[in-house]
């Protein structure tokens, strides 16, 4: 049935002879036995599918819901999370930072960055997500996705651009005189890497013995935003990366005045002594327990100066430029006490088992067993022990283990429980003691970045690549993914801070899973195919609104 008007039967005629389809609005009428038409307007800018649906509407075609030709969903793909992450990439300008022109390899890199946040896994598994997700299509990649063309080759191009990209990020987030947070971690690998210059045995921070590893150094702004990453051989020591990194920040990133914040493992006294003489360089780090003991021995500080309410500042008489900020944390003190007591209890249990052993055992074997126990629980300084001949024992035993707790050492360490010292060469007029301590605590942001990179969301491991350059590119890709995630978390902070403990619902993982429920659906109406985005729920709308994203 046509739409009847005063001028005749109104209908839509579709013309496809031109490059883009055009809809012609016409009325038809009879005049002297001839069928004539009057043109009322044109509809342009619509797809052929959209024009066909309009044509159905003008014909007033209404299909019953129970009809075989009714509205049918024939395919659904994840859409919301991919759309949101790509929108954040555009908002942060990361697409322009990667490369100024929207080339195909750039689109593939951005798809892998978004895919790292949403799906993690290998590059091949991400390619297989094409059937389940709109990720690749949103990135501008149509057709079949090939792992070599759309993953490995773009990774090689990305690695070529790494220095230029990091330089732009540093210019955006770092400036002269600002805090520069730096920390390193390790990530273990599995399999054989005989020809690799990066994959080596070294101190494994994950406690994975027997695995080769790489060492990763990460530079962040004072807010914890990542701006640079580097991969070192797995046997690299923490402190050996510091001087090169300072030189890189100055020469490559163009930042001359630096306040370098690093943990006690990197910023050793030897390393700092070599750097402190450099112009416009200042550091903030924490002292080791041995360093604190030296200050106590020199009478520079006393136990009474540690206060859980106030920060006590002391200047080193031998080096007036160095400031010591003495702090105490009661919660940490209680945790340290419980940990030490638990370790001592386990140590005593093991020593009792060794002392009660009935069979005859050589002195060397007994000493080795005791040494292993003390090394395992790190309680050697708390225990005094010896092995002597047991004249009263029967022939099956000839030696006796005697041990006791060193109460003086325990009482000494009890006084230091929860106590820590933050040291800095920043002048007091430029930064008060409270800000010095807070600046060091900002390293938690880098530790959080490592947790996200390694385990929580981005899962930098397992690393499936065997070539050193691909390993470097993979780590850099994960850093860019965390850069995007960091900006998302800043926008979503009000939501993620809702509730505490068991009542806390929203984590970044939950948010991504919620957005993934927004789908792009392929539907048919009387043989006409079109695409429809599912209507966001209340929670999904709230998430998108916080990120200022509109579907």
TACOR-V468069 format. One record per residue. N is the residue number from 1. PSI is psi in radians with two decimals (999 if undefined). Layout:
n=N psi=PSI
n=N psi=PSI
This chain:
n=1 psi=2.20
n=2 psi=2.86
n=3 psi=1.92
n=4 psi=2.25
n=5 psi=3.08
n=6 psi=-0.46
n=7 psi=-0.14
n=8 psi=-2.83
n=9 psi=1.98
n=10 psi=2.26
n=11 psi=2.94
n=12 psi=2.13
n=13 psi=2.29
n=14 psi=2.20
n=15 psi=2.20
n=16 psi=0.28
n=17 psi=-0.36
n=18 psi=3.13
n=19 psi=-0.78
n=20 psi=2.43
n=21 psi=2.58
n=22 psi=2.40
n=23 psi=2.28
n=24 psi=2.09
n=25 psi=2.12
n=26 psi=2.70
n=27 psi=2.53
n=28 psi=2.52
n=29 psi=2.83
n=30 psi=2.38
n=31 psi=1.97
n=32 psi=0.72
n=33 psi=0.09
n=34 psi=2.50
n=35 psi=2.00
n=36 psi=2.83
n=37 psi=2.59
n=38 psi=2.23
n=39 psi=2.29
n=40 psi=-0.26
n=41 psi=3.05
n=42 psi=2.55
n=43 psi=2.03
n=44 psi=2.89
n=45 psi=0.03
n=46 psi=2.69
n=47 psi=2.91
n=48 psi=-0.66
n=49 psi=-0.77
n=50 psi=-0.69
n=51 psi=-0.63
n=52 psi=-0.66
n=53 psi=-0.69
n=54 psi=-0.65
n=55 psi=-0.74
n=56 psi=-0.71
n=57 psi=-0.73
n=58 psi=-0.51
n=59 psi=-0.10
n=60 psi=0.70
n=61 psi=1.98
n=62 psi=2.13
n=63 psi=2.22
n=64 psi=2.53
n=65 psi=-0.53
n=66 psi=0.13
n=67 psi=2.53
n=68 psi=-0.36
n=69 psi=0.12
n=70 psi=3.03
n=71 psi=2.14
n=72 psi=2.39
n=73 psi=2.09
n=74 psi=-0.17
n=75 psi=2.50
n=76 psi=2.38
n=77 psi=2.57
n=78 psi=2.38
n=79 psi=-0.74
n=80 psi=-0.85
n=81 psi=-0.76
n=82 psi=-0.73
n=83 psi=-0.76
n=84 psi=-0.79
n=85 psi=-0.73
n=86 psi=-0.61
n=87 psi=-0.70
n=88 psi=-0.66
n=89 psi=-0.74
n=90 psi=-0.73
n=91 psi=-0.69
n=92 psi=-0.22
n=93 psi=0.25
n=94 psi=-0.56
n=95 psi=-0.68
n=96 psi=-0.52
n=97 psi=-0.72
n=98 psi=-0.82
n=99 psi=2.51
n=100 psi=-0.38
n=101 psi=2.51
n=102 psi=1.25
n=103 psi=2.80
n=104 psi=-0.69
n=105 psi=-0.53
n=106 psi=-0.78
n=107 psi=-0.69
n=108 psi=-0.70
n=109 psi=-0.78
n=110 psi=-0.60
n=111 psi=-0.69
n=112 psi=-0.62
n=113 psi=-0.85
n=114 psi=-0.70
n=115 psi=-0.54
n=116 psi=-0.63
n=117 psi=-0.68
n=118 psi=-0.68
n=119 psi=-0.43
n=120 psi=-2.54
n=121 psi=-3.02
n=122 psi=2.93
n=123 psi=-0.65
n=124 psi=-0.74
n=125 psi=-0.57
n=126 psi=-0.65
n=127 psi=-0.67
n=128 psi=-0.23
n=129 psi=-0.10
n=130 psi=-0.59
n=131 psi=-0.28
n=132 psi=-0.30
n=133 psi=2.67
n=134 psi=0.17
n=135 psi=-0.94
n=136 psi=-0.65
n=137 psi=-0.71
n=138 psi=-0.58
n=139 psi=-0.13
n=140 psi=0.30
n=141 psi=1.98
n=142 psi=2.75
n=143 psi=-2.99
n=144 psi=2.47
n=145 psi=2.19
n=146 psi=2.32
n=147 psi=-0.59
n=148 psi=-0.85
n=149 psi=-0.67
n=150 psi=-0.05
n=151 psi=-1.09
n=152 psi=-0.81
n=153 psi=-0.77
n=154 psi=-0.58
n=155 psi=-0.69
n=156 psi=-0.72
n=157 psi=-0.65
n=158 psi=-0.74
n=159 psi=-0.64
n=160 psi=-0.51
n=161 psi=0.01
n=162 psi=-0.88
n=163 psi=-0.74
n=164 psi=-0.70
n=165 psi=-0.81
n=166 psi=-0.58
n=167 psi=-0.71
n=168 psi=-0.71
n=169 psi=-0.69
n=170 psi=-0.72
n=171 psi=-0.56
n=172 psi=-0.60
n=173 psi=-0.21
n=174 psi=2.68
n=175 psi=2.93
n=176 psi=2.35
n=177 psi=0.01
n=178 psi=2.89
n=179 psi=2.41
n=180 psi=2.00
n=181 psi=2.35
n=182 psi=2.36
n=183 psi=2.81
n=184 psi=2.75
n=185 psi=3.13
n=186 psi=2.74
n=187 psi=2.16
n=188 psi=2.73
n=189 psi=2.80
n=190 psi=2.63
n=191 psi=-2.98
n=192 psi=2.34
n=193 psi=1.03
n=194 psi=-0.55
n=195 psi=0.14
n=196 psi=2.43
n=197 psi=-0.14
n=198 psi=-0.72
n=199 psi=1.86
n=200 psi=2.85
n=201 psi=2.47
n=202 psi=-2.99
n=203 psi=1.99
n=204 psi=1.99
n=205 psi=-0.16
n=206 psi=-0.03
n=207 psi=0.38
n=208 psi=1.57
n=209 psi=2.57
n=210 psi=0.13
n=211 psi=2.38
n=212 psi=2.83
n=213 psi=2.99
n=214 psi=2.76
n=215 psi=2.34
n=216 psi=2.21
n=217 psi=2.33
n=218 psi=2.26
n=219 psi=2.29
n=220 psi=2.72
n=221 psi=3.03
n=222 psi=-0.33
n=223 psi=-0.07
n=224 psi=0.16
n=225 psi=2.16
n=226 psi=2.41
n=227 psi=-0.24
n=228 psi=2.59
n=229 psi=2.63
n=230 psi=2.55
n=231 psi=2.23
n=232 psi=2.82
n=233 psi=2.64
n=234 psi=-0.29
n=235 psi=0.26
n=236 psi=2.35
n=237 psi=2.65
n=238 psi=-0.91
n=239 psi=-0.40
n=240 psi=-0.27
n=241 psi=-0.27
n=242 psi=-0.90
n=243 psi=-0.74
n=244 psi=-0.65
n=245 psi=-0.65
n=246 psi=-0.78
n=247 psi=-0.69
n=248 psi=-0.75
n=249 psi=-0.66
n=250 psi=-0.88
n=251 psi=-0.76
n=252 psi=-0.80
n=253 psi=-0.18
n=254 psi=0.45
n=255 psi=1.94
n=256 psi=-0.70
n=257 psi=2.00
n=258 psi=2.36
n=259 psi=1.76
n=260 psi=2.17
n=261 psi=2.05
n=262 psi=2.82
n=263 psi=3.03
n=264 psi=-0.37
n=265 psi=-0.56
n=266 psi=-0.83
n=267 psi=1.23
n=268 psi=2.85
n=269 psi=-0.64
n=270 psi=-0.77
n=271 psi=-0.77
n=272 psi=-0.62
n=273 psi=-0.61
n=274 psi=-0.44
n=275 psi=-0.42
n=276 psi=-0.43
n=277 psi=-0.20
n=278 psi=2.50
n=279 psi=2.45
n=280 psi=0.47
n=281 psi=2.24
n=282 psi=2.69
n=283 psi=2.71
n=284 psi=2.16
n=285 psi=3.12
n=286 psi=2.62
n=287 psi=2.58
n=288 psi=2.93
n=289 psi=-0.62
n=290 psi=-0.69
n=291 psi=-0.71
n=292 psi=-0.70
n=293 psi=-0.65
n=294 psi=-0.69
n=295 psi=-0.66
n=296 psi=-0.73
n=297 psi=-0.60
n=298 psi=-0.07
n=299 psi=0.45
n=300 psi=-0.61
n=301 psi=2.86
n=302 psi=2.74
n=303 psi=-0.60
n=304 psi=-0.27
n=305 psi=-0.28
n=306 psi=2.13
n=307 psi=2.31
n=308 psi=-0.14
n=309 psi=-0.58
n=310 psi=2.70
n=311 psi=2.14
n=312 psi=2.19
n=313 psi=2.32
n=314 psi=2.45
n=315 psi=2.40
n=316 psi=2.07
n=317 psi=-0.51
n=318 psi=-0.28
n=319 psi=1.48
n=320 psi=-0.36
n=321 psi=-0.31
n=322 psi=2.22
n=323 psi=2.48
n=324 psi=2.13
n=325 psi=1.90
n=326 psi=2.22
n=327 psi=2.80
n=328 psi=2.37
n=329 psi=1.97
n=330 psi=-0.70
n=331 psi=-0.71
n=332 psi=-0.65
n=333 psi=-0.75
n=334 psi=-0.68
n=335 psi=-0.74
n=336 psi=-0.71
n=337 psi=-0.83
n=338 psi=-0.66
n=339 psi=-0.80
n=340 psi=-0.74
n=341 psi=-0.68
n=342 psi=-0.72
n=343 psi=-0.69
n=344 psi=-0.64
n=345 psi=-0.75
n=346 psi=-0.68
n=347 psi=-0.82
n=348 psi=-0.67
n=349 psi=-0.78
n=350 psi=-0.72
n=351 psi=-0.64
n=352 psi=-0.66
n=353 psi=-0.71
n=354 psi=-0.75
n=355 psi=-0.51
n=356 psi=0.02
n=357 psi=2.24
n=358 psi=-0.57
n=359 psi=2.73
n=360 psi=2.28
n=361 psi=2.42
n=362 psi=2.67
n=363 psi=-0.71
n=364 psi=-0.69
n=365 psi=-0.76
n=366 psi=-0.78
n=367 psi=-0.68
n=368 psi=-0.72
n=369 psi=-0.76
n=370 psi=-0.74
n=371 psi=-0.69
n=372 psi=-0.71
n=373 psi=-0.84
n=374 psi=-0.61
n=375 psi=-0.67
n=376 psi=-0.77
n=377 psi=0.01
n=378 psi=0.84
n=379 psi=0.35
n=380 psi=-0.64
n=381 psi=-0.22
n=382 psi=-0.09
n=383 psi=2.29
n=384 psi=2.22
n=385 psi=2.81
n=386 psi=2.83
n=387 psi=2.21
n=388 psi=2.81
n=389 psi=2.38
n=390 psi=1.73
n=391 psi=-0.45
n=392 psi=-0.14
n=393 psi=2.77
n=394 psi=-3.10
n=395 psi=-0.37
n=396 psi=-0.32
n=397 psi=2.37
n=398 psi=-0.12
n=399 psi=2.70
n=400 psi=2.33
n=401 psi=2.17
n=402 psi=2.26
n=403 psi=2.75
n=404 psi=2.77
n=405 psi=2.46
n=406 psi=1.63
n=407 psi=-0.59
n=408 psi=-0.75
n=409 psi=-0.67
n=410 psi=-0.81
n=411 psi=-0.64
n=412 psi=-0.79
n=413 psi=-0.46
n=414 psi=-0.62
n=415 psi=-0.45
n=416 psi=0.02
n=417 psi=2.24
n=418 psi=-0.02
n=419 psi=2.43
n=420 psi=2.76
n=421 psi=2.21
n=422 psi=2.20
n=423 psi=2.57
n=424 psi=2.71
n=425 psi=0.11
n=426 psi=2.36
n=427 psi=2.55
n=428 psi=-0.54
n=429 psi=-0.34
n=430 psi=-0.47
n=431 psi=2.08
n=432 psi=2.93
n=433 psi=-0.73
n=434 psi=-0.73
n=435 psi=-0.56
n=436 psi=-0.83
n=437 psi=-0.77
n=438 psi=-0.59
n=439 psi=-0.71
n=440 psi=-0.68
n=441 psi=-0.33
n=442 psi=-0.26
n=443 psi=-0.34
n=444 psi=-0.57
n=445 psi=-0.65
n=446 psi=-0.71
n=447 psi=-0.66
n=448 psi=-0.69
n=449 psi=-0.76
n=450 psi=-0.68
n=451 psi=-0.73
n=452 psi=-0.71
n=453 psi=-0.67
n=454 psi=-0.62
n=455 psi=-0.73
n=456 psi=-1.06
n=457 psi=-0.80
n=458 psi=-0.46
n=459 psi=1.23
n=460 psi=-0.43
n=461 psi=2.70
n=462 psi=2.55
n=463 psi=2.05
n=464 psi=-0.11
n=465 psi=2.57
n=466 psi=-0.32
n=467 psi=2.50
n=468 psi=-0.74
n=469 psi=-0.64
n=470 psi=-0.61
n=471 psi=-0.79
n=472 psi=-0.78
n=473 psi=-0.69
n=474 psi=-0.78
n=475 psi=-0.72
n=476 psi=-0.70
n=477 psi=-0.74
n=478 psi=-0.63
n=479 psi=-0.73
n=480 psi=-0.65
n=481 psi=-0.71
n=482 psi=-0.56
n=483 psi=-0.78
n=484 psi=-0.77
n=485 psi=-0.69
n=486 psi=-0.76
n=487 psi=-0.63
n=488 psi=-0.74
n=489 psi=-0.61
n=490 psi=-0.73
n=491 psi=-0.55
n=492 psi=0.09
n=493 psi=-0.76
n=494 psi=-0.63
n=495 psi=-0.72
n=496 psi=-0.31
n=497 psi=-0.04
n=498 psi=2.27
n=499 psi=2.85
n=500 psi=2.64
n=501 psi=-2.22
n=502 psi=-0.41
n=503 psi=-0.07
n=504 psi=2.07
n=505 psi=-0.75
n=506 psi=2.12
n=507 psi=2.97
n=508 psi=-0.66
n=509 psi=-0.78
n=510 psi=-0.67
n=511 psi=-0.79
n=512 psi=-0.76
n=513 psi=-0.64
n=514 psi=-0.76
n=515 psi=-0.50
n=516 psi=-0.31
n=517 psi=-0.23
n=518 psi=2.10
n=519 psi=2.73
n=520 psi=2.03
n=521 psi=2.34
n=522 psi=2.09
n=523 psi=2.82
n=524 psi=2.48
n=525 psi=1.88
n=526 psi=0.78
n=527 psi=-0.16
n=528 psi=2.19
n=529 psi=2.44
n=530 psi=2.96
n=531 psi=2.46
n=532 psi=2.24
n=533 psi=2.33
n=534 psi=2.60
n=535 psi=2.18
n=536 psi=2.52
n=537 psi=3.11
n=538 psi=-0.77
n=539 psi=-0.72
n=540 psi=-0.70
n=541 psi=-0.67
n=542 psi=-0.75
n=543 psi=-0.83
n=544 psi=-0.63
n=545 psi=-0.69
n=546 psi=-0.59
n=547 psi=0.00
n=548 psi=0.82
n=549 psi=2.38
n=550 psi=2.21
n=551 psi=999
